[in-house]
Amino acid sequence: MAKSVSDKTVTTKAPAKQNGGGLKNPFARSSASSSKQQGQAPRGTVVTKPAGRMRTFFREVRVEMSKVTWPPRKELITSTGVVIVAVIIAGVYIGVWDFVWNLIVRAVKLG
């Protein structure tokens, strides 16, 4: 069945415009921060010292490493064994096909 539409009109307010009417780009430089940066140091100079950057890097590495979930020793040994066996199987498979193709190429005297 079709819906009936009433004669009442609903008026809605238009949403208020923010930030000058458009969406603010989070990657765009704002005028306030660019004027502050220009007064601090000439363009192209490194403000922080290399030792401070290295200290910050290693501090962040330590924080990220604390977030890692390390497997138990038994699971680690089992997973390592699986990887080693898979590599051996793949190596033997590739080696056999290499040997077969080598025989074919030599039989046809292409190589």
N, C-alpha and C positions, 0 to 999 in steps of 0.2 A: 504494500500500500504506500501511496505517496504521502509525504509529510506536508502538513499545511504550514504556510508561512504567515506569521502574524503581521499586522500593520505597524506594530511598534518598531521604531528604529532605535538602534542602540548606538549611542555615540561613545567613542573611546577617545581618550586623550592620547595625543602623540607622545611617544617617549621623549623625555628631555634629552637634549643633545649634550654630550659631555666631551671634554677635550677638543673644543673647537669644531664639533660636529662630525668628526671622523674617528676611526679607531686608531689608537696610538700604536705605532710600530715599536715593539720591544727592542728591536735591533738598531733603531734610529738613534742618532746622537741628539741629545737635548741641548738647547742653547745654554742652559745654566751650567751643565757639566762641561761643555766645551770651553766656556769662558774661564771656568775654574782651572781646567787643565792647561790652558794657554798661559796662565800666569805662573804656574809652578816651575816649569822647565822648558827650555827650547825643544822644538820638535826634533825627534830622532835620538834624544839622549836617553840613556837607561837610568831610571830613577833609583831602582833598588840595586844593592850590591850583589855580586854573584854568590857570595857566601850565604847571604840571607835567602836567596832563591833556592839554593841547594838545601838549606835547613828546612825551608817550607816544603820542598819536594819530599824529603825523607819523612817529615812529620805526616804529610798526607798519605805516603806509602804505608806507614805504620797504621794509620787509621783504616785504610782500605784493607790491609791484610788482616786486621782484627775482625772484619766483616765476613771473611772467607770461612765457609764451612768445610773443615778438613775431614776427609774420610778416615775411618779407623784403619790401623795398620793391616789387619787381615784383609779388608776390602781393597786396600791399595795394592797389596801383593797379588791378590786374585786378578784385579784389573790389569796389572802389569803383565801377568802371565798370559792373559787373553790377548793382549796387544802383541806380545812377542810371538805367540803361536799364529796369529793372523798374518803377521809380517812374513813368517817362515812359509806359510801356505801360499801367500801371494808370490813370494820369491820363487818357490818351486814351480808354480804355475807359469810364470813369465819365463823362467829358465827352460822349461820343457818346450814351450812354443818357440822360443828363440832357437833351440836346438833343431826343432823340426823345420823351421823356415831356413835355417842355415843349410840343412841337408838338401832341401828343395832348390835353393839358389845354386848350390855347387853342382847338383845333378843337371841343371839346365845350363850351367856354365855362364851364368850372368855375373858371377863375382870372382 
